[in-house]
């Protein structure tokens, strides 16, 4: 259930947030809601139900513990910039 919220914020911050949302094809409401969900989940250390893109995507990729990804990345960069 959605409900309306009125906030008083700095005009420049609001405009920059609107520009950011527009560039990322999301609404300002969506941006703020997901930011608040992230703060709440970090604060309470509990999972959030549907809505937070970060929480929905976190943990999807499982990394092999036997592979040294830092070393592989360093090898890649060394080869790239030879």
MARTI-190669 format. One line per 10 residues: number of its first residue (from 1); their letters; for each residue x, y, z of N, C-alpha, C. Coordinates in nm, 4 decimals, padded with zeros to 6 digits. Layout:
<pts>
NUM> A> X Y Z X Y Z X Y Z ~ ...
</pts>
This chain:
<pts>
1> XXXXXXXXXX> 00.0841 -00.1173 00.0000 00.0000 00.0000 00.0000 00.0887 00.1236 00.0000 ~ 00.0684 00.2089 -00.0964 00.1457 00.3325 -00.1056 00.0736 00.4438 -00.0310 ~ 00.1523 00.5337 00.0243 00.0969 00.6505 00.0913 00.1819 00.7712 00.0547 ~ 00.1237 00.8878 00.0590 00.1930 01.0100 00.0203 00.2781 01.0610 00.1361 ~ 00.3971 01.1149 00.1022 00.4895 01.1702 00.2002 00.5362 01.3055 00.1493 ~ 00.5324 01.4053 00.2342 00.5809 01.5381 00.1980 00.7127 01.5632 00.2689 ~ 00.8127 01.6046 00.1907 00.9454 01.6321 00.2459 00.9869 01.7745 00.2110 ~ 01.0621 01.8370 00.2974 01.1222 01.9668 00.2706 01.2716 01.9459 00.2541 ~ 01.3196 01.9634 00.1306 01.4602 01.9409 00.0995 01.5164 02.0604 00.0241 ~ 01.6475 02.0690 00.0216 01.7169 02.1723 -00.0532 01.6799 02.1627 -00.2011
11> XXXXXXXXXX> 01.6467 02.2763 -00.2620 01.6012 02.2807 -00.4007 01.7032 02.2198 -00.4970 ~ 01.8314 02.2490 -00.4757 01.9361 02.1955 -00.5637 01.9452 02.0432 -00.5535 ~ 01.9318 01.9902 -00.4326 01.9361 01.8449 -00.4137 01.8194 01.7790 -00.4850 ~ 01.7018 01.8390 -00.4741 01.5841 01.7841 -00.5414 01.6069 01.7813 -00.6930 ~ 01.6575 01.8899 -00.7488 01.6796 01.8947 -00.8930 01.7828 01.7930 -00.9377 ~ 01.8912 01.7798 -00.8610 01.9950 01.6813 -00.8953 01.9410 01.5394 -00.8858 ~ 01.8572 01.5141 -00.7866 01.7964 01.3814 -00.7720 01.7014 01.3531 -00.8884 ~ 01.6253 01.4534 -00.9302 01.5359 01.4366 -01.0453 01.6165 01.4072 -01.1714 ~ 01.7269 01.4792 -01.1903 01.8128 01.4554 -01.3071 01.8685 01.3136 -01.3053 ~ 01.9136 01.2704 -01.1880 01.9673 01.1343 -01.1741 01.8607 01.0309 -01.2080
21> XXXXXXXXXX> 01.7417 01.0483 -01.1526 01.6326 00.9544 -01.1773 01.5977 00.9502 -01.3258 ~ 01.5933 01.0651 -01.3891 01.5604 01.0711 -01.5314 01.6664 00.9993 -01.6144 ~ 01.7937 01.0218 -01.5837 01.9026 00.9570 -01.6567 01.8984 00.8049 -01.6425 ~ 01.8464 00.7565 -01.5298 01.8410 00.6127 -01.5046 01.7020 00.5539 -01.5296 ~ 01.6147 00.6341 -01.5897 01.4790 00.5898 -01.6249 01.4012 00.5319 -01.5075 ~ 01.4094 00.5992 -01.3943 01.3326 00.5601 -01.2768 01.2645 00.6841 -01.2202 ~ 01.1638 00.6616 -01.1394 01.0966 00.7757 -01.0777 01.1725 00.8185 -00.9524 ~ 01.1525 00.9422 -00.9157 01.2137 00.9935 -00.7939 01.1606 00.9174 -00.6729 ~ 01.0330 00.8849 -00.6750 00.9735 00.8071 -00.5653 01.0410 00.6713 -00.5521 ~ 01.0640 00.6051 -00.6659 01.1303 00.4740 -00.6650 01.2710 00.4860 -00.6086
31> XXXXXXXXXX> 01.3429 00.5882 -00.6518 01.4794 00.6112 -00.6042 01.4828 00.6288 -00.4532 ~ 01.3979 00.7138 -00.4011 01.3958 00.7412 -00.2576 01.3482 00.6197 -00.1788 ~ 01.2452 00.5520 -00.2284 01.1944 00.4340 -00.1582 01.3025 00.3267 -00.1454 ~ 01.3748 00.3010 -00.2542 01.4791 00.1986 -00.2506 01.5967 00.2399 -00.1637 ~ 01.6283 00.3667 -00.1609 01.7340 00.4153 -00.0722 01.6935 00.3950 00.0738 ~ 01.5713 00.4294 00.1062 01.5236 00.4111 00.2441 01.5195 00.2629 00.2816 ~ 01.4792 00.1783 00.1885 01.4780 00.0338 00.2167 01.6189 -00.0173 00.2445 ~ 01.7164 00.0325 00.1696 01.8550 -00.0087 00.1911 01.9037 00.0337 00.3291 ~ 01.8731 00.1558 00.3685 01.9121 00.2037 00.5016 01.8488 00.1191 00.6104 ~ 01.7214 00.0921 00.5975 01.6499 00.0135 00.6978 01.7060 -00.1275 00.7066
41> XXXXXXXXXX> 01.7345 -00.1895 00.5917 01.7859 -00.3266 00.5944 01.9247 -00.3313 00.6566 ~ 02.0073 -00.2309 00.6293 02.1400 -00.2257 00.6911 02.1285 -00.2035 00.8415 ~ 02.0350 -00.1195 00.8812 02.0170 -00.0865 01.0223 01.9652 -00.2053 01.1018 ~ 01.8670 -00.2734 01.0500 01.8054 -00.3842 01.1231 01.8664 -00.5190 01.0885 ~ 01.9527 -00.5220 00.9872 02.0159 -00.6461 00.9419 01.9131 -00.7547 00.9135 ~ 01.8082 -00.7157 00.8464 01.7081 -00.8143 00.8074 01.6755 -00.7955 00.6606 ~ 01.6305 -00.9010 00.5971 01.6018 -00.8908 00.4549 01.4741 -00.8117 00.4320 ~ 01.4716 -00.7458 00.3184 01.3579 -00.6644 00.2798 01.2764 -00.7432 00.1774 ~ 01.1465 -00.7337 00.1871 01.0631 -00.7983 00.0871 01.0794 -00.7270 -00.0455 ~ 01.0120 -00.7714 -00.1470 01.0255 -00.7188 -00.2825 01.0376 -00.5674 -00.2863
51> XXXXXXXXXX> 01.1182 -00.5204 -00.3820 01.1279 -00.3769 -00.4018 01.2696 -00.3272 -00.4163 ~ 01.3609 -00.3719 -00.3330 01.4973 -00.3220 -00.3403 01.5762 -00.4013 -00.4438 ~ 01.6192 -00.3330 -00.5472 01.6961 -00.3978 -00.6528 01.8260 -00.4548 -00.5972 ~ 01.8926 -00.3806 -00.5118 02.0181 -00.4264 -00.4532 01.9966 -00.5553 -00.3754 ~ 01.8939 -00.5588 -00.2924 01.8684 -00.6783 -00.2114 01.8232 -00.7966 -00.2969 ~ 01.7477 -00.7707 -00.4027 01.7026 -00.8790 -00.4885 01.8178 -00.9411 -00.5656 ~ 01.9177 -00.8609 -00.6029 02.0289 -00.9112 -00.6828 02.1464 -00.9607 -00.5984 ~ 02.1541 -00.9199 -00.4734 02.2651 -00.9607 -00.3873 02.2660 -01.1123 -00.3687 ~ 02.3839 -01.1728 -00.3882 02.3998 -01.3151 -00.3645 02.3657 -01.4025 -00.4831 ~ 02.3309 -01.3434 -00.5974 02.2953 -01.4240 -00.7143 02.4174 -01.4989 -00.7666
61> XXXXXXXXXX> 02.5321 -01.4315 -00.7699 02.6536 -01.4934 -00.8226 02.7336 -01.5519 -00.7070 ~ 02.7622 -01.6796 -00.7171 02.8445 -01.7476 -00.6172 02.9858 -01.7613 -00.6722 ~ 03.0834 -01.7088 -00.5999 03.2219 -01.7133 -00.6429 03.2905 -01.8393 -00.5915 ~ 03.3739 -01.8972 -00.6759 03.4497 -02.0162 -00.6389 03.5592 -01.9752 -00.5408 ~ 03.5591 -02.0318 -00.4222 03.6539 -01.9912 -00.3181 03.7975 -02.0332 -00.3493 ~ 03.8159 -02.1261 -00.4446 03.9499 -02.1729 -00.4775 04.0196 -02.0848 -00.5806 ~ 03.9465 -01.9967 -00.6461 04.0039 -01.9118 -00.7494 04.0453 -01.7782 -00.6885 ~ 04.1665 -01.7340 -00.7225 04.2160 -01.6055 -00.6742 04.1793 -01.4993 -00.7779 ~ 04.0652 -01.4349 -00.7576 04.0150 -01.3386 -00.8543 04.1014 -01.2133 -00.8622 ~ 04.1626 -01.1744 -00.7520 04.2502 -01.0574 -00.7540 04.3728 -01.0836 -00.8420
71> XXXXXXXXXX> 04.4287 -01.2010 -00.8308 04.5450 -01.2364 -00.9116 04.5064 -01.2437 -01.0594 ~ 04.3922 -01.3040 -01.0894 04.3442 -01.3116 -01.2273 04.3223 -01.1720 -01.2847 ~ 04.2670 -01.0838 -01.2051 04.2432 -00.9472 -01.2502 04.3754 -00.8751 -01.2761 ~ 04.4715 -00.8953 -01.1886 04.6034 -00.8343 -01.2057 04.6695 -00.8870 -01.3332 ~ 04.6576 -01.0164 -01.3592 04.7131 -01.0744 -01.4826 04.6464 -01.0125 -01.6051 ~ 04.5169 -00.9959 -01.5985 04.4425 -00.9342 -01.7084 04.4920 -00.7926 -01.7348 ~ 04.5039 -00.7125 -01.6289 04.5491 -00.5743 -01.6448 04.6922 -00.5670 -01.6966 ~ 04.7772 -00.6559 -01.6483 04.9173 -00.6602 -01.6936 04.9220 -00.6883 -01.8434 ~ 04.8443 -00.7848 -01.8882 04.8398 -00.8209 -02.0300 04.7797 -00.7074 -02.1137 ~ 04.6778 -00.6447 -02.0611 04.6089 -00.5374 -02.1334 04.6987 -00.4172 -02.1566
81> XX> 04.7801 -00.3812 -02.0574 04.8608 -00.2601 -02.0660 05.0073 -00.2862 -02.0996 ~ 05.0379 -00.3984 -02.1610 05.1751 -00.4267 -02.2035 05.2163 -00.3339 -02.3131
</pts>
